């Protein structure tokens, strides 16, 4: 059977690549500390020695639009082209080609449907920075096959927060029951408080530091009950107009398990958002 060797959740700041590779006067003052934190975080995945990565993210209206918006989608292609022109232009992200794991994709799709999730799929998925950014930060050599899982956090009507948690629990159960004899890491990225295009976008920190502190505590301590008692689709508007991406963190809390404290926690307050990094080692696999 497969072994789940790491569960990892993080933000996915698209400017990290440009900041970390800039030199001289172009290098921002916060870059060195950011790189230090990311390299320490990267080691938590390296230590787990995975063979395949299940990657949870959300399409930023690149391939999926209002004419056809699935709530949850699994990519099942042999390869994935990655990053889009506007991501190259605005963020300096490179074009990437990522290998898919078709067997695990097909298994999660079939078993996920049978478990009660009406999952969509795509054989021609091109992925964006919600998945490429954690590859850049956690596995820059881009040498492992992936299974992309996309969630709808942008286009109402959205799934309820509890549905994200339920999907996370199901993904873990299915991975641990997969007959493939491989080491699997599940990686998901989302947002803490986030404002895009609104008056709070470019403040000295995230738009709602109080929410950020509470969210980090929920994730770090595995407090799913407390999180679900406060977080609703309506409440997520208040911390910032793009804070519904926090539901992807909730999905990863579902993967990690109720009451499961993270083995690794770190944060970094940037000029308009807080970066956050969490790792759990099921059964102590990576310790």
Backbone as CSV, one residue per row, in Angstrom:
resi,resn,N_x,N_y,N_z,CA_x,CA_y,CA_z,C_x,C_y,C_z
1,UNK,0.843,-1.195,0.000,0.000,0.000,0.000,0.881,1.249,0.000
2,UNK,0.306,2.352,-0.470,1.033,3.617,-0.461,1.252,4.092,0.970
3,UNK,2.285,4.893,1.154,2.557,5.488,2.457,2.446,7.002,2.328
4,UNK,1.609,7.602,3.172,1.503,9.055,3.221,2.633,9.567,4.107
5,UNK,3.609,10.242,3.499,4.823,10.596,4.232,4.862,12.057,4.666
6,UNK,4.035,12.907,4.065,4.012,14.306,4.488,2.702,14.948,4.049
7,UNK,2.216,15.830,4.909,1.081,16.693,4.585,1.581,18.118,4.761
8,UNK,1.488,18.915,3.707,2.086,20.247,3.713,1.071,21.271,3.227
9,UNK,0.975,22.385,3.955,0.081,23.474,3.570,0.848,24.786,3.601
10,UNK,0.609,25.615,2.600,1.306,26.907,2.573,0.515,27.903,1.741
11,UNK,0.922,29.147,1.860,0.461,30.174,0.938,1.232,30.005,-0.381
12,UNK,0.822,30.756,-1.407,1.507,30.629,-2.704,1.731,32.007,-3.323
13,UNK,2.664,32.726,-2.759,2.923,34.098,-3.199,3.630,34.090,-4.554
14,UNK,3.007,34.656,-5.600,3.611,34.560,-6.932,4.865,35.399,-7.114
15,UNK,5.167,36.321,-6.185,6.354,37.149,-6.329,7.609,36.517,-5.723
16,UNK,7.466,35.339,-5.102,8.654,34.758,-4.471,9.757,34.490,-5.497
17,UNK,9.402,33.927,-6.635,10.424,33.576,-7.624,11.218,34.805,-8.054
18,UNK,10.519,35.886,-8.357,11.215,37.105,-8.798,12.059,37.680,-7.666
19,UNK,11.510,37.706,-6.457,12.253,38.269,-5.326,13.495,37.443,-5.015
20,UNK,13.362,36.124,-5.091,14.466,35.247,-4.691,15.581,35.195,-5.726
21,UNK,15.278,35.516,-6.967,16.292,35.452,-8.022,16.850,36.817,-8.393
22,UNK,16.269,37.877,-7.852,16.735,39.231,-8.161,18.100,39.476,-7.520
23,UNK,18.894,40.341,-8.143,20.226,40.675,-7.640,20.406,42.179,-7.602
24,UNK,21.419,42.612,-6.867,21.778,44.024,-6.840,20.661,44.916,-6.358
25,UNK,20.490,46.047,-7.017,19.482,47.017,-6.611,18.060,46.512,-6.834
26,UNK,17.915,45.500,-7.670,16.579,44.950,-7.932,16.105,43.994,-6.837
27,UNK,17.011,43.591,-5.949,16.635,42.616,-4.925,15.968,43.336,-3.749
28,UNK,14.725,42.991,-3.426,14.040,43.671,-2.320,14.671,43.332,-0.977
29,UNK,14.502,44.234,-0.024,15.136,44.067,1.270,14.649,42.875,2.055
30,UNK,13.427,42.430,1.757,12.876,41.295,2.498,13.246,39.947,1.883
31,UNK,13.960,39.945,0.742,14.177,38.708,-0.007,15.045,37.702,0.745
32,UNK,16.139,38.157,1.373,17.064,37.212,2.001,16.387,36.429,3.112
33,UNK,15.616,37.098,3.960,14.922,36.394,5.037,13.850,35.477,4.484
34,UNK,13.185,35.911,3.431,12.163,35.073,2.793,12.793,33.795,2.243
35,UNK,13.918,33.930,1.566,14.612,32.762,1.021,15.042,31.827,2.151
36,UNK,15.540,32.391,3.240,15.953,31.558,4.365,14.783,30.735,4.899
37,UNK,13.639,31.371,5.043,12.468,30.669,5.555,11.990,29.593,4.583
38,UNK,11.985,29.913,3.307,11.527,28.943,2.311,12.475,27.746,2.243
39,UNK,13.768,27.978,2.319,14.715,26.862,2.257,14.564,25.950,3.471
40,UNK,14.277,26.514,4.632,14.029,25.682,5.812,12.746,24.877,5.641
41,UNK,11.725,25.520,5.092,10.457,24.847,4.828,10.644,23.735,3.803
42,UNK,11.442,23.986,2.786,11.696,22.997,1.731,12.272,21.714,2.311
43,UNK,13.088,21.843,3.309,13.727,20.673,3.911,12.700,19.722,4.512
44,UNK,11.531,20.253,4.918,10.519,19.370,5.510,9.953,18.395,4.478
45,UNK,9.907,18.805,3.222,9.487,17.882,2.167,10.630,16.966,1.772
46,UNK,11.818,17.517,1.620,12.969,16.706,1.236,13.169,15.543,2.206
47,UNK,12.996,15.831,3.495,13.201,14.827,4.533,12.222,13.657,4.394
48,UNK,11.034,13.924,3.839,10.011,12.886,3.715,10.262,11.938,2.549
49,UNK,11.108,12.290,1.615,11.502,11.454,0.472,10.290,10.931,-0.323
50,UNK,9.433,11.840,-0.809,8.251,11.383,-1.555,8.598,10.903,-2.958
51,UNK,7.722,10.054,-3.480,7.824,9.606,-4.869,6.839,10.331,-5.774
52,UNK,5.739,10.827,-5.193,4.684,11.470,-5.972,4.030,12.530,-5.097
53,UNK,3.550,13.595,-5.739,2.945,14.717,-5.024,1.496,14.903,-5.460
54,UNK,0.572,14.882,-4.520,-0.801,15.303,-4.772,-0.864,16.785,-4.441
55,UNK,-1.202,17.620,-5.427,-1.103,19.073,-5.292,-2.497,19.707,-5.327
56,UNK,-2.896,20.336,-4.222,-4.200,20.994,-4.131,-4.019,22.490,-4.344
57,UNK,-4.775,23.036,-5.285,-4.717,24.468,-5.554,-6.015,24.934,-6.178
58,UNK,-5.981,26.131,-6.750,-7.174,26.717,-7.357,-6.777,27.505,-8.598
59,UNK,-7.496,27.297,-9.665,-7.245,28.028,-10.905,-7.702,29.477,-10.752
60,UNK,-6.832,30.419,-11.113,-7.136,31.840,-10.977,-7.779,32.379,-12.266
61,UNK,-8.872,31.747,-12.679,-9.595,32.136,-13.895,-8.692,32.109,-15.122
62,UNK,-7.762,31.165,-15.159,-6.929,31.015,-16.338,-7.555,30.030,-17.328
63,UNK,-7.728,28.789,-16.890,-8.343,27.795,-17.765,-9.832,27.646,-17.481
64,UNK,-10.210,27.807,-16.233,-11.605,27.620,-15.829,-12.273,28.980,-15.679
65,UNK,-13.451,29.116,-16.321,-14.130,30.410,-16.334,-15.611,30.186,-16.003
66,UNK,-16.374,31.251,-16.027,-17.759,31.174,-15.573,-18.654,30.362,-16.505
67,UNK,-18.165,30.025,-17.688,-18.968,29.201,-18.589,-18.888,27.718,-18.232
68,UNK,-17.911,27.350,-17.357,-17.756,25.936,-17.000,-16.848,25.846,-15.778
69,UNK,-17.429,26.029,-14.595,-16.636,26.097,-13.371,-16.940,24.915,-12.462
70,UNK,-16.076,23.906,-12.430,-16.289,22.777,-11.513,-15.980,23.191,-10.079
71,UNK,-16.621,22.514,-9.142,-16.317,22.789,-7.733,-15.014,22.113,-7.317
72,UNK,-14.829,20.876,-7.752,-13.597,20.136,-7.457,-13.199,19.361,-8.708
73,UNK,-11.941,19.441,-9.080,-11.476,18.844,-10.331,-10.136,18.157,-10.116
74,UNK,-9.955,17.018,-10.768,-8.682,16.297,-10.741,-8.092,16.267,-12.149
75,UNK,-6.842,16.662,-12.259,-6.136,16.531,-13.528,-5.656,15.102,-13.698
76,UNK,-5.799,14.574,-14.918,-5.365,13.190,-15.159,-4.618,13.072,-16.481
77,UNK,-3.696,14.010,-16.687,-2.904,14.034,-17.915,-1.503,13.477,-17.662
78,UNK,-0.812,13.044,-18.726,0.562,12.559,-18.549,1.552,13.683,-18.279
79,UNK,1.238,14.890,-18.782,2.086,16.062,-18.565,1.205,17.291,-18.414
80,UNK,1.738,18.313,-17.734,1.009,19.560,-17.544,1.901,20.737,-17.918
81,UNK,1.479,21.501,-18.925,2.100,22.803,-19.147,1.706,23.705,-17.987
82,UNK,2.610,24.605,-17.619,2.364,25.391,-16.420,2.796,26.840,-16.599
83,UNK,2.037,27.662,-15.928,2.103,29.116,-15.892,1.573,29.707,-17.208
84,UNK,0.943,30.839,-17.032,0.252,31.518,-18.120,0.947,32.841,-18.431
85,UNK,0.600,33.413,-19.586,1.336,34.588,-20.045,1.315,35.711,-19.021
86,UNK,0.156,35.980,-18.421,0.111,37.086,-17.468,0.957,36.798,-16.232
87,UNK,1.140,35.518,-15.882,2.001,35.169,-14.748,3.476,35.359,-15.104
88,UNK,3.822,35.102,-16.345,5.171,35.399,-16.806,5.415,36.905,-16.807
89,UNK,4.440,37.639,-17.317,4.578,39.089,-17.462,4.591,39.804,-16.113
90,UNK,3.639,39.495,-15.239,3.474,40.235,-13.989,4.395,39.737,-12.875
91,UNK,4.625,38.435,-12.821,5.356,37.861,-11.699,6.736,37.346,-12.071
92,UNK,7.024,37.281,-13.369,8.312,36.739,-13.795,8.423,35.242,-13.662
93,UNK,7.282,34.544,-13.574,7.323,33.092,-13.406,7.768,32.417,-14.701
94,UNK,8.519,31.342,-14.596,9.003,30.663,-15.802,7.949,29.723,-16.363
95,UNK,8.060,29.432,-17.643,7.283,28.326,-18.212,7.787,27.019,-17.604
96,UNK,6.853,26.122,-17.334,7.235,24.852,-16.721,6.482,23.708,-17.385
97,UNK,7.066,22.536,-17.327,6.417,21.308,-17.777,6.518,20.311,-16.634
98,UNK,5.376,19.796,-16.202,5.342,18.922,-15.040,4.770,17.574,-15.432
99,UNK,5.377,16.532,-14.940,4.927,15.176,-15.242,3.733,14.810,-14.371
100,UNK,2.734,14.178,-14.968,1.582,13.722,-14.218,1.706,12.262,-13.812
101,UNK,0.935,11.892,-12.792,0.868,10.489,-12.373,-0.536,9.997,-12.711
102,UNK,-0.691,9.458,-13.922,-2.017,9.112,-14.425,-2.694,8.025,-13.596
103,UNK,-1.920,7.084,-13.094,-2.521,5.985,-12.332,-3.166,6.496,-11.044
104,UNK,-2.447,7.327,-10.305,-3.002,7.851,-9.057,-4.147,8.814,-9.337
105,UNK,-4.043,9.602,-10.407,-5.144,10.499,-10.787,-6.422,9.710,-11.049
106,UNK,-6.305,8.659,-11.849,-7.479,7.858,-12.192,-8.066,7.186,-10.955
107,UNK,-7.204,6.727,-10.077,-7.659,6.085,-8.837,-8.424,7.076,-7.960
108,UNK,-7.857,8.268,-7.744,-8.527,9.261,-6.895,-9.847,9.709,-7.508
109,UNK,-9.888,9.808,-8.825,-11.122,10.207,-9.489,-12.211,9.146,-9.296
110,UNK,-11.906,7.911,-9.605,-12.894,6.840,-9.493,-13.344,6.644,-8.039
111,UNK,-12.380,6.536,-7.143,-12.711,6.273,-5.748,-13.331,7.499,-5.085
112,UNK,-12.922,8.693,-5.512,-13.521,9.899,-4.958,-14.982,10.038,-5.329
113,UNK,-15.314,9.694,-6.568,-16.721,9.705,-6.992,-17.513,8.676,-6.181
114,UNK,-16.954,7.500,-6.017,-17.645,6.458,-5.255,-17.779,6.819,-3.782
115,UNK,-16.917,7.722,-3.290,-16.990,8.159,-1.902,-17.967,9.317,-1.704
116,UNK,-18.606,9.774,-2.788,-19.639,10.791,-2.643,-19.286,12.169,-3.156
117,UNK,-18.157,12.305,-3.850,-17.780,13.592,-4.428,-17.939,13.519,-5.943
118,UNK,-18.755,14.390,-6.499,-18.968,14.420,-7.950,-17.834,15.208,-8.596
119,UNK,-16.695,14.586,-8.689,-15.476,15.230,-9.157,-15.488,15.407,-10.667
120,UNK,-15.029,16.562,-11.110,-14.756,16.769,-12.534,-13.320,16.324,-12.815
121,UNK,-12.981,16.219,-14.104,-11.604,15.886,-14.450,-11.232,16.592,-15.739
122,UNK,-9.934,16.654,-15.974,-9.426,17.243,-17.208,-8.206,16.473,-17.673
123,UNK,-8.236,16.095,-18.966,-7.070,15.475,-19.588,-6.174,16.498,-20.274
124,UNK,-6.573,17.766,-20.248,-5.803,18.819,-20.922,-5.687,20.035,-20.010
125,UNK,-5.312,19.800,-18.779,-5.234,20.864,-17.789,-3.889,21.577,-17.871
126,UNK,-3.955,22.884,-17.952,-2.748,23.704,-17.827,-2.824,24.409,-16.484
127,UNK,-1.793,24.276,-15.681,-1.891,24.732,-14.306,-1.209,26.078,-14.102
128,UNK,-1.604,26.733,-12.996,-1.086,28.073,-12.745,-0.335,28.134,-11.421
129,UNK,-0.137,29.349,-10.911,0.820,29.526,-9.817,0.369,28.956,-8.485
130,UNK,-0.908,28.573,-8.346,-1.302,27.943,-7.087,-0.618,26.586,-6.904
131,UNK,-0.191,25.988,-7.999,0.543,24.725,-7.939,2.023,24.913,-8.287
132,UNK,2.336,25.787,-9.227,3.748,25.958,-9.577,4.535,26.669,-8.487
133,UNK,3.903,27.583,-7.752,4.645,28.277,-6.688,5.115,27.317,-5.599
134,UNK,4.259,26.399,-5.107,4.795,25.447,-4.136,5.819,24.469,-4.728
135,UNK,5.758,24.218,-6.019,6.827,23.427,-6.632,8.125,24.225,-6.599
136,UNK,8.062,25.508,-6.930,9.250,26.362,-6.919,9.835,26.463,-5.514
137,UNK,8.985,26.582,-4.504,9.496,26.735,-3.144,9.920,25.406,-2.523
138,UNK,9.159,24.336,-2.797,9.386,23.069,-2.093,10.192,22.047,-2.890
139,UNK,10.056,22.072,-4.207,10.737,21.061,-5.045,11.185,21.716,-6.345
140,UNK,12.128,22.667,-6.263,12.480,23.453,-7.458,13.060,22.623,-8.593
141,UNK,13.581,21.434,-8.296,14.083,20.583,-9.380,12.942,19.998,-10.205
142,UNK,11.698,20.073,-9.720,10.512,19.675,-10.495,10.692,18.285,-11.103
143,UNK,11.060,17.339,-10.252,11.423,16.010,-10.745,10.447,14.917,-10.323
144,UNK,9.327,15.275,-9.683,8.378,14.271,-9.214,7.045,14.407,-9.953
145,UNK,6.386,13.291,-10.239,5.068,13.358,-10.867,4.037,13.924,-9.894
146,UNK,3.032,14.589,-10.445,2.023,15.240,-9.623,0.626,14.769,-10.005
147,UNK,-0.292,14.952,-9.053,-1.722,14.836,-9.299,-2.341,16.170,-8.878
148,UNK,-2.737,17.021,-9.829,-3.334,18.295,-9.440,-4.803,18.134,-9.058
149,UNK,-5.175,18.774,-7.961,-6.561,18.814,-7.508,-6.948,20.275,-7.391
150,UNK,-7.917,20.703,-8.188,-8.353,22.099,-8.180,-9.666,22.237,-7.413
151,UNK,-9.750,23.326,-6.639,-10.971,23.650,-5.914,-11.486,25.007,-6.368
152,UNK,-12.769,25.214,-6.227,-13.369,26.495,-6.589,-13.451,27.384,-5.350
153,UNK,-12.582,28.398,-5.310,-12.623,29.375,-4.216,-12.965,30.771,-4.713
154,UNK,-13.264,30.906,-6.000,-13.444,32.221,-6.593,-14.838,32.504,-7.136
155,UNK,-15.525,31.522,-7.670,-16.737,31.769,-8.458,-17.967,31.226,-7.736
156,UNK,-18.729,32.087,-7.047,-19.948,31.613,-6.371,-20.936,31.014,-7.359
157,UNK,-21.707,30.015,-6.886,-21.768,29.505,-5.511,-20.596,28.578,-5.192
158,UNK,-19.964,28.802,-4.039,-18.831,28.000,-3.615,-19.289,26.844,-2.735
159,UNK,-18.516,25.781,-2.681,-18.800,24.734,-1.692,-18.664,25.311,-0.278
160,UNK,-19.378,24.732,0.664,-19.278,25.161,2.050,-17.910,24.767,2.632
161,UNK,-17.413,25.512,3.623,-16.127,25.155,4.240,-16.059,23.708,4.702
162,UNK,-17.144,23.194,5.264,-17.110,21.815,5.758,-16.897,20.824,4.624
163,UNK,-17.301,21.195,3.400,-17.110,20.288,2.260,-15.629,20.206,1.897
164,UNK,-14.907,21.305,2.039,-13.459,21.270,1.825,-12.805,20.327,2.830
165,UNK,-13.220,20.430,4.088,-12.666,19.549,5.121,-12.974,18.094,4.803
166,UNK,-14.209,17.829,4.409,-14.594,16.456,4.071,-13.766,15.921,2.909
167,UNK,-13.521,16.759,1.904,-12.707,16.303,0.776,-11.284,16.008,1.230
168,UNK,-10.745,16.848,2.105,-9.404,16.584,2.616,-9.314,15.244,3.323
169,UNK,-10.298,14.957,4.160,-10.319,13.668,4.857,-10.407,12.508,3.864
170,UNK,-11.227,12.684,2.834,-11.393,11.624,1.842,-10.117,11.405,1.040
171,UNK,-9.455,12.483,0.641,-8.202,12.343,-0.107,-7.188,11.549,0.704
172,UNK,-7.087,11.855,1.983,-6.143,11.098,2.811,-6.517,9.617,2.861
173,UNK,-7.789,9.336,3.115,-8.222,7.945,3.189,-7.912,7.200,1.900
174,UNK,-8.147,7.853,0.773,-7.913,7.189,-0.508,-6.431,6.981,-0.770
175,UNK,-5.622,7.980,-0.457,-4.176,7.827,-0.661,-3.646,6.684,0.181
176,UNK,-4.078,6.602,1.430,-3.570,5.551,2.310,-4.073,4.165,1.908
177,UNK,-5.162,4.129,1.133,-5.683,2.841,0.652,-5.206,2.503,-0.754
178,UNK,-4.475,3.397,-1.387,-4.010,3.175,-2.762,-3.040,1.988,-2.791
179,UNK,-3.274,1.027,-3.660,-2.392,-0.146,-3.698,-1.011,0.122,-4.273
180,UNK,-0.790,1.316,-4.827,0.545,1.618,-5.330,1.565,1.659,-4.214
181,UNK,2.707,1.078,-4.433,3.741,0.977,-3.403,4.677,2.180,-3.489
182,UNK,4.130,3.381,-3.207,4.917,4.594,-3.338,4.700,5.499,-2.135
183,UNK,5.647,6.397,-1.954,5.596,7.380,-0.870,4.940,8.647,-1.415
184,UNK,3.858,9.071,-0.775,3.039,10.170,-1.288,3.070,11.343,-0.313
185,UNK,3.265,12.530,-0.838,3.084,13.763,-0.073,1.879,14.495,-0.637
186,UNK,1.039,15.026,0.239,-0.106,15.841,-0.171,0.211,17.283,0.194
187,UNK,0.195,18.145,-0.800,0.573,19.553,-0.628,-0.593,20.423,-1.081
188,UNK,-1.003,21.359,-0.247,-2.090,22.260,-0.609,-1.723,23.699,-0.315
189,UNK,-2.178,24.607,-1.166,-1.882,26.023,-0.954,-3.156,26.844,-0.990
190,UNK,-3.175,27.856,-0.151,-4.329,28.750,-0.089,-3.912,30.130,0.355
191,UNK,-4.827,30.829,1.006,-4.577,32.193,1.474,-4.947,32.317,2.944
192,UNK,-4.301,33.263,3.618,-4.842,33.788,4.858,-5.674,35.000,4.446
193,UNK,-5.727,36.069,5.235,-6.491,37.234,4.791,-5.835,37.813,3.540
194,UNK,-6.646,38.121,2.564,-6.107,38.590,1.288,-7.105,39.510,0.607
195,UNK,-6.589,40.641,0.131,-7.383,41.605,-0.624,-6.752,41.750,-2.007
196,UNK,-7.539,41.584,-3.052,-7.056,41.753,-4.428,-7.852,42.848,-5.119
197,UNK,-7.174,43.899,-5.506,-7.832,44.991,-6.222,-8.675,45.898,-5.359
198,UNK,-8.644,45.716,-4.055,-9.438,46.529,-3.149,-8.570,47.504,-2.378
199,UNK,-9.180,48.322,-1.538,-8.443,49.385,-0.832,-7.440,48.875,0.194
200,UNK,-7.541,47.619,0.603,-6.611,47.084,1.611,-5.529,46.215,0.997
201,UNK,-5.357,46.252,-0.317,-4.438,45.312,-0.951,-2.988,45.548,-0.561
202,UNK,-2.536,46.789,-0.553,-1.105,47.054,-0.388,-0.806,47.765,0.929
203,UNK,-1.264,47.166,2.026,-0.918,47.672,3.339,0.410,47.115,3.808
204,UNK,0.839,47.496,5.031,2.115,47.020,5.559,2.109,45.550,5.937
205,UNK,0.924,44.943,5.956,0.780,43.519,6.290,-0.519,43.044,5.657
206,UNK,-0.944,41.850,5.968,-2.218,41.363,5.450,-3.368,42.248,5.893
207,UNK,-4.485,42.235,5.180,-5.586,43.149,5.497,-6.237,42.907,6.853
208,UNK,-6.067,41.737,7.443,-6.702,41.445,8.726,-5.750,40.620,9.595
209,UNK,-4.814,41.283,10.287,-3.843,40.548,11.118,-4.513,39.719,12.210
210,UNK,-5.644,40.163,12.725,-6.337,39.399,13.763,-6.821,38.057,13.209
211,UNK,-7.394,38.093,12.006,-7.801,36.836,11.371,-6.597,35.948,11.108
212,UNK,-5.511,36.549,10.623,-4.323,35.761,10.311,-3.810,35.023,11.542
213,UNK,-3.739,35.718,12.681,-3.250,35.089,13.908,-4.160,33.937,14.328
214,UNK,-5.457,34.154,14.219,-6.408,33.112,14.592,-6.300,31.927,13.631
215,UNK,-6.161,32.212,12.332,-6.072,31.150,11.335,-4.823,30.305,11.536
216,UNK,-3.688,30.946,11.788,-2.452,30.208,12.017,-2.599,29.305,13.240
217,UNK,-3.248,29.788,14.275,-3.467,28.980,15.471,-4.362,27.783,15.169
218,UNK,-5.434,27.995,14.418,-6.308,26.878,14.043,-5.517,25.793,13.316
219,UNK,-4.740,26.233,12.324,-4.009,25.262,11.499,-2.938,24.563,12.326
220,UNK,-2.148,25.332,13.058,-1.020,24.775,13.795,-1.462,23.773,14.855
221,UNK,-2.649,24.000,15.450,-3.119,23.110,16.519,-4.114,22.073,16.030
222,UNK,-4.490,22.135,14.751,-5.469,21.186,14.223,-6.863,21.396,14.781
223,UNK,-7.189,22.660,15.098,-8.478,22.963,15.723,-9.568,23.096,14.663
224,UNK,-9.941,21.983,14.082,-10.984,21.990,13.061,-12.334,22.400,13.636
225,UNK,-12.635,21.942,14.841,-13.916,22.276,15.448,-14.056,23.777,15.655
226,UNK,-13.013,24.397,16.204,-13.054,25.836,16.410,-13.112,26.599,15.104
227,UNK,-12.352,26.133,14.123,-12.331,26.779,12.813,-13.703,26.706,12.151
228,UNK,-14.297,25.524,12.126,-15.603,25.355,11.486,-16.707,26.096,12.226
229,UNK,-16.528,26.340,13.521,-17.551,27.059,14.281,-17.571,28.537,13.952
230,UNK,-16.482,29.058,13.393,-16.388,30.492,13.096,-16.382,30.822,11.610
231,UNK,-15.862,29.920,10.795,-15.667,30.240,9.373,-16.894,29.833,8.569
232,UNK,-17.458,30.805,7.862,-18.567,30.572,6.936,-18.251,31.264,5.621
233,UNK,-19.019,30.959,4.603,-18.819,31.654,3.332,-19.007,33.152,3.496
234,UNK,-19.952,33.566,4.324,-20.183,34.995,4.550,-19.066,35.618,5.376
235,UNK,-18.611,34.920,6.416,-17.604,35.515,7.297,-16.279,35.736,6.587
236,UNK,-15.983,34.949,5.563,-14.697,35.074,4.878,-14.594,36.333,4.023
237,UNK,-15.689,37.042,3.801,-15.607,38.319,3.086,-14.922,39.391,3.931
238,UNK,-15.096,39.338,5.244,-14.629,40.420,6.109,-13.101,40.570,6.145
239,UNK,-12.302,39.496,6.216,-10.844,39.676,6.292,-10.216,40.172,4.993
240,UNK,-10.922,40.118,3.885,-10.386,40.531,2.591,-11.140,39.829,1.489
241,UNK,-11.251,40.472,0.334,-12.158,39.967,-0.693,-11.702,38.674,-1.360
242,UNK,-10.472,38.216,-1.070,-9.997,36.942,-1.636,-9.675,35.916,-0.550
243,UNK,-10.234,36.107,0.633,-9.897,35.244,1.764,-10.562,33.878,1.676
244,UNK,-11.462,33.674,0.725,-12.068,32.347,0.589,-11.026,31.284,0.230
245,UNK,-9.849,31.714,-0.197,-8.763,30.763,-0.400,-8.339,30.074,0.879
246,UNK,-8.756,30.607,2.031,-8.468,29.927,3.299,-9.114,28.547,3.343
247,UNK,-10.161,28.333,2.566,-10.809,27.017,2.581,-9.888,25.923,2.073
248,UNK,-8.906,26.264,1.258,-7.917,25.256,0.875,-7.027,24.871,2.055
249,UNK,-6.764,25.825,2.957,-6.087,25.464,4.202,-6.967,24.537,5.035
250,UNK,-8.261,24.797,5.044,-9.172,23.934,5.791,-9.183,22.525,5.205
251,UNK,-9.115,22.433,3.879,-9.011,21.118,3.237,-7.777,20.383,3.752
252,UNK,-6.662,21.101,3.857,-5.432,20.462,4.322,-5.500,20.099,5.798
253,UNK,-6.250,20.870,6.579,-6.488,20.474,7.968,-7.270,19.163,8.008
254,UNK,-8.190,19.003,7.055,-8.905,17.730,6.950,-7.976,16.588,6.625
255,UNK,-7.003,16.835,5.752,-6.014,15.804,5.440,-5.198,15.458,6.688
256,UNK,-4.758,16.490,7.402,-3.893,16.273,8.573,-4.639,15.566,9.703
257,UNK,-5.905,15.948,9.916,-6.706,15.289,10.934,-7.055,16.198,12.100
258,UNK,-8.235,16.020,12.639,-8.715,16.780,13.791,-7.755,16.645,14.970
259,UNK,-7.377,17.795,15.532,-6.521,17.804,16.704,-5.061,17.485,16.446
260,UNK,-4.689,17.328,15.188,-3.299,16.975,14.843,-2.465,18.245,14.735
261,UNK,-1.557,18.440,15.678,-0.704,19.614,15.664,0.357,19.490,14.571
262,UNK,0.639,20.600,13.934,1.651,20.595,12.880,3.029,20.357,13.486
263,UNK,3.856,19.605,12.768,5.225,19.354,13.197,6.154,20.504,12.847
264,UNK,5.728,21.347,11.916,6.542,22.492,11.501,5.606,23.657,11.213
265,UNK,5.911,24.815,11.778,5.102,26.016,11.566,6.036,27.205,11.412
266,UNK,5.792,28.015,10.404,6.539,29.260,10.254,5.669,30.261,9.499
267,UNK,5.891,31.542,9.748,5.155,32.596,9.058,6.119,33.721,8.705
268,UNK,5.688,34.558,7.779,6.482,35.726,7.398,5.529,36.826,6.955
269,UNK,5.518,37.934,7.677,4.625,39.043,7.368,5.248,39.899,6.277
270,UNK,4.618,39.890,5.105,5.106,40.703,4.000,4.254,41.963,3.865
271,UNK,4.500,42.724,2.831,3.897,44.041,2.742,2.397,44.032,2.500
272,UNK,1.822,42.955,2.010,0.364,42.959,1.853,-0.268,41.618,2.182
273,UNK,0.520,40.714,2.703,-0.027,39.396,3.047,0.911,38.692,4.007
274,UNK,0.368,37.774,4.794,1.215,36.934,5.629,1.450,35.602,4.927
275,UNK,2.709,35.231,4.798,3.062,33.917,4.300,3.045,32.936,5.464
276,UNK,2.595,31.706,5.218,2.484,30.726,6.287,2.843,29.342,5.757
277,UNK,3.578,28.576,6.563,4.113,27.290,6.141,3.891,26.246,7.243
278,UNK,3.286,25.122,6.885,2.957,24.074,7.854,3.299,22.702,7.272
279,UNK,3.831,21.818,8.117,4.102,20.442,7.714,3.690,19.489,8.825
280,UNK,3.025,18.418,8.434,2.704,17.320,9.337,3.363,16.048,8.807
281,UNK,3.863,15.232,9.714,4.417,13.935,9.331,3.525,12.823,9.887
282,UNK,2.649,12.250,9.073,1.828,11.130,9.549,2.709,9.982,10.026
283,UNK,2.412,9.483,11.188,3.168,8.355,11.755,4.647,8.658,11.905
284,UNK,4.961,9.949,11.991,6.354,10.327,12.177,7.239,9.989,11.000
285,UNK,6.658,9.900,9.805,7.396,9.407,8.634,8.606,10.255,8.276
286,UNK,8.539,11.563,8.512,9.648,12.416,8.089,10.499,12.927,9.224
287,UNK,10.225,12.492,10.442,10.986,13.000,11.585,12.356,12.335,11.690
